[in-house]
Amino acid sequence: MLKSFLHFIEEAGLPLEKNQTVLLGVSGGADSVCLARLMHQAGFKAAIAHVNYGLRGKESQEDAEFVALLAAELGYPFHLLEDRVPETEKRQTGLQAAARKLRYTWFSQLCKTHGYRYVATAHHSDDVLETYLLYERQGRQTAALNALPLIRLLDNSDPDSPTLLRPLRFARRKEIREWLQQEGFTWREDSSNAKPDYARNRLRQELAATDLHFVLTPTIQAKQRSHEEQIRSWLAFSNACTYPEYGETVILCEAVYSIPDGEAWLHWYLRSFGFTGAQCTQLWSHGKNAGKTYLSPSGWRIETARGRWYLLNDAYEPWEDVILHAGEQTAALPFTHVGLEEGPSNFYPYSNQHMAFQFEEPNPVLELRPFGTGETMHMARAGHRKISDIFSEAGIPRHRRHVWPVVAYKGQVIAIPLVKRSGLYPVTSEESTVFWMTAAKL
């Protein structure tokens, strides 16, 4: 088993290295005990995480104690969460899905706290077959093709999420138990696995009676490999069609419309953020219309603008006006922070990040605030222009404009950081003090 384990890791290209610690999800059952034992025998560093949901009373407590002893025997750090599955989550998604969400959320927190980059679970070949058939019988073909992938983000909606690995996918349930018995290793039996209350348990019994594994698995693996190739091509499209900006993801809609199966890519990409199939179809059909907002049930939103769709998680909050004196720099504002300093006229190259002014007083006081409805800015040649029009020409989407800071001096807007300066207070003499307003893009 150890030789097959190491061979599979190498052939599958799993990013496991001896000098990094992998977080193992261990229930105490045969599969997760096998994973922990193999990781230890292979010389990998690991930590063990166990969740006691308290669903089986004394039996659940004994599971937690067993896993704690296993971790101590292997010399692995042990993390224990004792928590109940929220009733609202249980009613909405079912017990197993709600428990998985609780477990994976905690795994993510552990990874951030302890610096773990990878989480490994003990899903094996039989689990893949069962999950595929369960989804297929529900008419969820795409979910079936994605059933228990070898490697994925633990949280698909978070690009900084730890990576989830399944290094036991090569093995069958029967082989795992036989190896544990041969090695003299014990494990815990979950009595709920024998109950016909869950669809997976009923399917497992059905498959055990017929042993369709040998017939179905090669076909399913071929289908999943083909789908994985499609996913790899879609990931390449993602790099070509999206880019990060100000904490948002910008989607270039013309690029999406130009790729093969663009609508299928859009569905695949946005479903991980909770958007429904109907919303994805509507965006594909009407995405060239600016000013539309799409809200996903999980809290993500898309704002459409000219040629771009903006994917963001949080609406921008109002912020208090800021006073800026020479020699100071603001704290982070929406999209930027701004500083004001004295310097020669050639101190910086002129740009939308470095704007030079000569004020009427030696100690000017600037005000940073959102712009008001109908407010204008005086331009050197064009006279007064609406700030909303300046934003539009600069390609600033509507959902950013109401919080984008403008800079005012004596009640007049003199600049929009990172966008444009007004024609007021130009540098006319190198002998007078020059004030540089600097803006850094966040």
C-alpha positions as CSV (number, residue, x, y, z in Angstrom):
1,M,0.0,0.0,0.0
2,L,2.8,2.4,0.9
3,K,4.5,1.8,-2.5
4,S,1.2,2.4,-4.3
5,F,0.6,5.5,-2.3
6,L,3.9,7.1,-3.1
7,H,3.6,6.1,-6.8
8,F,0.2,7.7,-7.0
9,I,1.4,10.9,-5.5
10,E,4.2,11.1,-8.0
11,E,2.2,10.1,-11.0
12,A,-0.7,12.5,-10.1
13,G,1.7,15.4,-9.5
14,L,0.3,16.1,-6.0
15,P,2.3,19.0,-4.5
16,L,3.3,17.0,-1.3
17,E,6.8,17.7,0.0
18,K,8.6,16.3,3.0
19,N,9.4,19.8,4.4
20,Q,5.8,21.1,4.6
21,T,3.0,20.3,7.0
22,V,-0.2,19.0,5.6
23,L,-3.5,19.2,7.6
24,L,-5.2,15.8,7.6
25,G,-9.0,15.5,8.2
26,V,-9.3,12.4,10.4
27,S,-12.6,11.0,11.6
28,G,-11.1,7.9,13.1
29,G,-12.6,5.6,10.4
30,A,-10.6,3.2,8.4
31,D,-10.0,5.5,5.4
32,S,-8.7,8.5,7.4
33,V,-6.6,6.3,9.7
34,C,-5.1,4.7,6.6
35,L,-4.2,8.2,5.2
36,A,-2.6,9.3,8.5
37,R,-0.6,6.0,8.8
38,L,0.6,6.2,5.2
39,M,1.6,9.9,5.6
40,H,3.6,8.9,8.6
41,Q,5.2,5.9,7.0
42,A,6.1,8.0,4.0
43,G,7.9,10.6,6.2
44,F,5.5,13.5,5.5
45,K,5.0,16.1,8.1
46,A,1.3,16.5,9.1
47,A,-1.2,17.8,11.6
48,I,-4.5,16.0,12.4
49,A,-7.9,17.8,12.7
50,H,-11.0,16.1,14.1
51,V,-14.5,17.4,14.5
52,N,-16.8,16.1,17.2
53,Y,-20.3,17.0,16.2
54,G,-21.7,15.2,19.2
55,L,-24.2,13.4,17.0
56,R,-23.7,9.9,18.5
57,G,-23.2,10.8,22.1
58,K,-20.6,8.6,23.9
59,E,-19.5,7.1,20.5
60,S,-18.6,10.5,19.2
61,Q,-16.5,11.3,22.3
62,E,-14.7,8.0,21.9
63,D,-13.9,8.8,18.3
64,A,-12.3,12.1,19.4
65,E,-10.3,10.3,22.1
66,F,-9.1,7.7,19.6
67,V,-8.0,10.3,17.0
68,A,-6.1,12.3,19.8
69,L,-4.2,9.1,20.7
70,L,-3.5,8.4,17.1
71,A,-2.0,11.9,16.6
72,A,0.1,11.5,19.8
73,E,1.4,8.1,18.6
74,L,2.4,9.5,15.2
75,G,3.9,12.7,16.7
76,Y,1.5,14.9,14.8
77,P,-0.1,18.1,16.2
78,F,-3.8,17.6,17.1
79,H,-6.6,20.0,16.5
80,L,-10.1,19.3,17.9
81,L,-13.3,21.2,17.2
82,E,-16.4,20.3,19.3
83,D,-19.4,22.0,17.7
84,R,-22.9,21.3,16.6
85,V,-24.2,21.6,13.1
86,P,-26.4,24.7,12.9
87,E,-30.1,23.7,12.7
88,T,-30.8,26.3,9.9
89,E,-28.0,24.9,7.8
90,K,-29.2,21.3,8.5
91,R,-32.7,22.1,7.3
92,Q,-31.6,24.0,4.2
93,T,-28.9,21.6,2.9
94,G,-29.1,18.4,4.9
95,L,-27.0,17.1,7.8
96,Q,-24.0,15.8,5.7
97,A,-23.6,18.9,3.6
98,A,-24.0,21.2,6.6
99,A,-21.4,19.2,8.6
100,R,-19.0,19.3,5.6
101,K,-19.4,23.1,5.4
102,L,-18.7,23.5,9.1
103,R,-15.7,21.2,8.8
104,Y,-14.1,22.8,5.8
105,T,-14.6,26.3,7.2
106,W,-12.7,25.3,10.3
107,F,-10.0,23.7,8.2
108,S,-9.6,27.0,6.4
109,Q,-9.2,28.8,9.7
110,L,-6.7,26.3,11.0
111,C,-4.6,26.8,7.8
112,K,-4.6,30.6,8.1
113,T,-3.7,30.4,11.8
114,H,-0.9,27.8,11.5
115,G,0.3,28.4,8.0
116,Y,-0.8,25.1,6.4
117,R,-1.0,25.3,2.7
118,Y,-2.6,21.9,2.0
119,V,-5.5,19.9,3.4
120,A,-5.7,16.2,2.7
121,T,-8.8,14.0,3.0
122,A,-9.2,10.3,2.7
123,H,-11.7,10.0,-0.2
124,H,-10.9,6.8,-2.2
125,S,-12.0,5.2,-5.5
126,D,-15.3,3.9,-4.1
127,D,-16.2,7.4,-2.8
128,V,-15.7,8.8,-6.3
129,L,-17.9,6.2,-7.8
130,E,-20.7,6.7,-5.2
131,T,-20.6,10.5,-5.5
132,Y,-20.7,10.3,-9.3
133,L,-23.7,8.1,-9.3
134,L,-25.5,10.1,-6.7
135,Y,-25.2,13.3,-8.7
136,E,-26.0,11.5,-11.9
137,R,-29.3,10.1,-10.5
138,Q,-30.2,13.6,-9.4
139,G,-29.7,14.9,-13.0
140,R,-26.6,16.9,-12.0
141,Q,-24.3,15.8,-14.7
142,T,-21.7,18.6,-14.3
143,A,-21.5,18.0,-10.6
144,A,-21.0,14.3,-11.3
145,L,-18.1,15.1,-13.7
146,N,-16.6,17.2,-10.9
147,A,-17.1,14.5,-8.2
148,L,-14.3,14.5,-5.7
149,P,-11.5,15.9,-7.8
150,L,-7.9,15.0,-7.0
151,I,-7.0,18.6,-6.2
152,R,-9.0,21.8,-5.8
153,L,-9.2,24.9,-3.7
154,L,-10.8,24.1,-0.3
155,D,-13.0,27.2,-0.9
156,N,-13.6,27.7,-4.6
157,S,-14.8,31.3,-4.0
158,D,-11.5,32.3,-2.3
159,P,-8.4,32.4,-4.6
160,D,-6.2,32.5,-1.4
161,S,-7.9,29.4,-0.1
162,P,-5.7,26.4,1.0
163,T,-5.6,23.5,-1.5
164,L,-7.5,20.3,-0.9
165,L,-5.8,17.0,-1.9
166,R,-7.2,13.5,-2.1
167,P,-4.1,11.2,-2.2
168,L,-6.1,8.0,-1.5
169,R,-8.1,8.1,-4.7
170,F,-6.1,5.2,-6.1
171,A,-7.3,2.8,-3.5
172,R,-10.6,0.9,-2.9
173,R,-12.4,0.6,0.4
174,K,-11.7,-3.1,0.6
175,E,-8.0,-2.7,0.0
176,I,-7.7,-0.1,2.7
177,R,-9.3,-2.3,5.3
178,E,-7.2,-5.3,4.3
179,W,-4.0,-3.3,4.6
180,L,-4.9,-2.0,8.1
181,Q,-5.7,-5.5,9.2
182,Q,-2.4,-6.8,7.9
183,E,-0.5,-4.1,9.6
184,G,-2.4,-4.6,12.9
185,F,-3.8,-1.1,12.9
186,T,-7.2,-0.4,14.5
187,W,-9.9,2.1,13.5
188,R,-13.3,3.3,14.6
189,E,-16.6,2.2,13.0
190,D,-19.3,4.8,12.6
191,S,-22.6,3.1,13.3
192,S,-24.5,5.6,11.2
193,N,-22.8,4.3,8.1
194,A,-24.9,1.2,8.3
195,K,-28.2,3.0,8.5
196,P,-30.3,3.3,5.3
197,D,-31.3,6.8,6.3
198,Y,-28.9,8.4,3.8
199,A,-28.9,7.9,0.0
200,R,-25.1,7.3,0.0
201,N,-25.5,4.4,2.4
202,R,-28.3,2.8,0.3
203,L,-26.2,3.2,-2.8
204,R,-23.1,1.7,-1.1
205,Q,-25.2,-1.4,-0.2
206,E,-26.5,-1.6,-3.7
207,L,-23.0,-1.5,-5.2
208,A,-21.6,-4.0,-2.7
209,A,-24.3,-6.5,-3.7
210,T,-23.5,-6.3,-7.4
211,D,-19.8,-5.0,-7.4
212,L,-20.4,-2.7,-10.3
213,H,-17.1,-1.0,-9.5
214,F,-15.1,-2.8,-12.1
215,V,-17.7,-2.1,-14.8
216,L,-18.5,1.5,-14.1
217,T,-15.2,3.0,-12.8
218,P,-13.2,2.9,-16.0
219,T,-16.0,4.7,-17.9
220,I,-16.5,7.3,-15.2
221,Q,-12.7,7.9,-15.0
222,A,-12.6,8.5,-18.8
223,K,-15.5,11.0,-18.5
224,Q,-13.8,12.8,-15.6
225,R,-10.5,13.0,-17.4
226,S,-12.2,14.5,-20.4
227,H,-13.9,17.0,-18.2
228,E,-10.7,17.8,-16.4
229,E,-9.0,18.6,-19.7
230,Q,-11.9,21.0,-20.4
231,I,-11.4,22.6,-17.0
232,R,-7.7,23.1,-17.7
233,S,-8.6,24.9,-20.9
234,W,-11.1,27.0,-19.1
235,L,-8.5,27.9,-16.5
236,A,-6.3,29.2,-19.3
237,F,-9.3,31.2,-20.6
238,S,-9.8,32.6,-17.0
239,N,-6.2,34.0,-17.1
240,A,-7.0,35.6,-20.5
241,C,-10.4,36.9,-19.6
242,T,-10.0,38.2,-16.0
243,Y,-7.6,40.3,-13.9
244,P,-7.7,41.7,-10.4
245,E,-8.2,45.4,-9.7
246,Y,-8.9,47.1,-6.4
247,G,-9.9,43.9,-4.7
248,E,-12.4,43.1,-7.4
249,T,-12.1,40.7,-10.4
250,V,-12.6,42.4,-13.7
251,I,-14.0,40.2,-16.5
252,L,-13.4,41.3,-20.1
253,C,-16.8,40.4,-21.7
254,E,-15.6,40.7,-25.3
255,A,-12.9,38.2,-24.5
256,V,-15.5,35.9,-23.0
257,Y,-17.7,36.2,-26.1
258,S,-14.7,35.3,-28.3
259,I,-13.7,32.1,-26.7
260,P,-15.1,28.7,-27.8
261,D,-18.0,27.6,-25.5
262,G,-17.9,31.0,-23.8
263,E,-21.3,30.6,-22.2
264,A,-20.2,27.2,-20.7
265,W,-17.1,28.9,-19.4
266,L,-19.2,31.7,-17.8
267,H,-21.4,29.2,-16.1
268,W,-18.4,27.2,-14.8
269,Y,-16.6,30.3,-13.6
270,L,-19.5,32.1,-11.9
271,R,-21.2,29.1,-10.3
272,S,-18.3,28.8,-7.8
273,F,-19.4,32.3,-6.6
274,G,-22.9,31.1,-6.0
275,F,-24.6,32.6,-9.2
276,T,-27.4,30.5,-10.5
277,G,-27.6,29.0,-13.9
278,A,-30.4,31.4,-14.8
279,Q,-28.3,34.4,-13.7
280,C,-25.3,33.2,-15.8
281,T,-27.6,32.7,-18.9
282,Q,-29.1,36.2,-18.4
283,L,-25.6,37.8,-18.1
284,W,-24.5,36.0,-21.2
285,S,-27.5,37.3,-23.1
286,H,-27.6,40.8,-21.8
287,G,-24.0,41.4,-20.6
288,K,-23.2,44.2,-23.1
289,N,-25.8,46.3,-21.4
290,A,-24.1,48.6,-18.8
291,G,-25.5,49.5,-15.5
292,K,-26.9,46.1,-14.6
293,T,-26.4,44.4,-11.2
294,Y,-26.6,40.7,-10.5
295,L,-26.6,39.4,-6.9
296,S,-25.7,35.8,-6.0
297,P,-27.4,34.0,-3.1
298,S,-24.0,33.7,-1.5
299,G,-23.4,37.5,-1.4
300,W,-21.3,38.1,-4.5
301,R,-22.4,40.6,-7.0
302,I,-21.6,41.6,-10.6
303,E,-21.8,45.1,-11.9
304,T,-21.8,45.5,-15.7
305,A,-20.1,48.5,-17.4
306,R,-18.7,49.2,-20.9
307,G,-17.0,46.1,-22.0
308,R,-16.4,44.8,-18.5
309,W,-18.1,42.9,-15.7
310,Y,-16.9,43.6,-12.2
311,L,-17.1,40.8,-9.7
312,L,-17.0,41.9,-6.0
313,N,-18.0,40.5,-2.7
314,D,-18.8,43.6,-0.6
315,A,-20.5,46.8,-1.4
316,Y,-18.4,49.9,-0.7
317,E,-19.2,51.5,2.7
318,P,-19.5,55.3,3.1
319,W,-16.5,56.9,4.6
320,E,-15.8,60.1,6.6
321,D,-14.2,63.1,5.1
322,V,-10.5,63.4,5.7
323,I,-8.4,66.6,6.2
324,L,-4.9,66.6,4.8
325,H,-2.0,68.9,5.7
326,A,1.4,69.2,4.0
327,G,3.8,66.4,5.2
328,E,0.9,64.0,5.9
329,Q,-0.5,60.9,4.3
330,T,-4.0,59.6,4.6
331,A,-4.9,56.1,5.9
332,A,-6.2,53.8,3.2
333,L,-9.2,55.3,1.4
334,P,-11.3,53.5,-1.2
335,F,-8.8,52.6,-4.0
336,T,-6.0,54.8,-2.8
337,H,-4.2,56.7,-0.1
338,V,-3.1,60.3,-0.7
339,G,-0.1,62.3,0.6
340,L,0.9,66.0,0.3
341,E,4.5,67.1,0.5
342,E,6.7,70.1,-0.6
343,G,9.3,69.6,-3.3
344,P,10.9,71.2,-6.3
345,S,8.9,71.3,-9.6
346,N,10.8,68.4,-11.0
347,F,10.5,66.3,-7.8
348,Y,8.3,63.7,-9.6
349,P,7.3,63.1,-13.2
350,Y,3.9,64.6,-13.8
351,S,1.1,61.9,-13.8
352,N,-2.2,61.0,-12.4
353,Q,-0.3,59.7,-9.4
354,H,1.9,62.8,-8.9
355,M,0.1,66.2,-9.2
356,A,1.9,69.5,-8.6
357,F,0.1,72.6,-7.2
358,Q,1.1,76.2,-6.1
359,F,-1.4,77.4,-3.5
360,E,-2.2,80.8,-2.3
361,E,-0.9,80.1,1.3
362,P,2.1,78.4,2.7
363,N,0.2,75.8,4.7
364,P,-2.7,74.6,2.6
365,V,-5.4,72.3,4.0
366,L,-7.0,69.8,1.7
367,E,-10.2,67.9,2.1
368,L,-10.8,64.5,0.7
369,R,-14.4,63.3,0.3
370,P,-16.8,61.7,-2.1
371,F,-18.1,64.0,-4.9
372,G,-21.5,65.5,-4.7
373,T,-24.4,65.1,-7.2
374,G,-23.8,67.5,-10.1
375,E,-20.5,68.7,-8.7
376,T,-18.0,70.0,-11.3
377,M,-14.2,70.5,-11.6
378,H,-12.6,73.4,-13.5
379,M,-10.4,72.3,-16.3
380,A,-7.8,74.5,-17.9
381,R,-9.3,74.5,-21.4
382,A,-12.7,73.0,-21.1
383,G,-14.0,75.1,-18.2
384,H,-16.2,73.5,-15.6
385,R,-17.0,69.9,-16.3
386,K,-19.2,67.4,-14.4
387,I,-17.1,65.1,-12.3
388,S,-19.4,62.2,-13.3
389,D,-18.5,62.8,-16.9
390,I,-14.8,62.8,-16.0
391,F,-15.2,59.5,-14.3
392,S,-17.1,58.1,-17.3
393,E,-14.3,59.2,-19.7
394,A,-11.7,57.6,-17.4
395,G,-13.6,54.3,-17.5
396,I,-14.4,54.4,-13.7
397,P,-17.5,52.1,-13.4
398,R,-20.6,53.5,-11.7
399,H,-20.4,51.3,-8.6
400,R,-17.0,52.9,-7.7
401,R,-17.7,56.5,-8.4
402,H,-19.9,57.3,-5.3
403,V,-17.0,56.4,-2.9
404,W,-14.0,57.5,-5.0
405,P,-12.2,60.3,-3.2
406,V,-11.9,63.8,-4.7
407,V,-9.6,66.5,-3.3
408,A,-11.0,69.9,-2.5
409,Y,-9.3,73.1,-1.6
410,K,-11.3,76.0,-0.2
411,G,-14.5,74.3,-1.3
412,Q,-13.4,73.6,-4.9
413,V,-12.5,70.2,-6.3
414,I,-9.0,70.5,-7.6
415,A,-8.2,66.8,-8.3
416,I,-9.4,63.3,-8.6
417,P,-6.6,61.0,-7.4
418,L,-5.4,58.5,-10.0
419,V,-7.7,60.1,-12.5
420,K,-7.2,63.8,-13.3
421,R,-6.3,67.2,-11.9
422,S,-8.1,70.4,-12.4
423,G,-6.7,73.5,-14.1
424,L,-6.6,75.4,-10.8
425,Y,-3.4,76.3,-8.9
426,P,-0.9,75.3,-11.6
427,V,2.8,75.6,-11.1
428,T,3.8,79.0,-12.6
429,S,7.0,79.9,-10.8
430,E,9.9,77.6,-9.7
431,E,10.7,80.2,-7.0
432,S,7.4,79.6,-5.2
433,T,6.6,76.6,-3.0
434,V,5.4,73.6,-5.0
435,F,3.2,71.1,-3.3
436,W,3.0,67.5,-4.6
437,M,-0.1,65.4,-4.1
438,T,0.8,61.7,-4.4
439,A,-1.7,58.9,-4.8
440,A,-0.9,55.2,-4.5
441,K,-3.1,52.7,-6.2
442,L,-4.4,50.1,-3.7
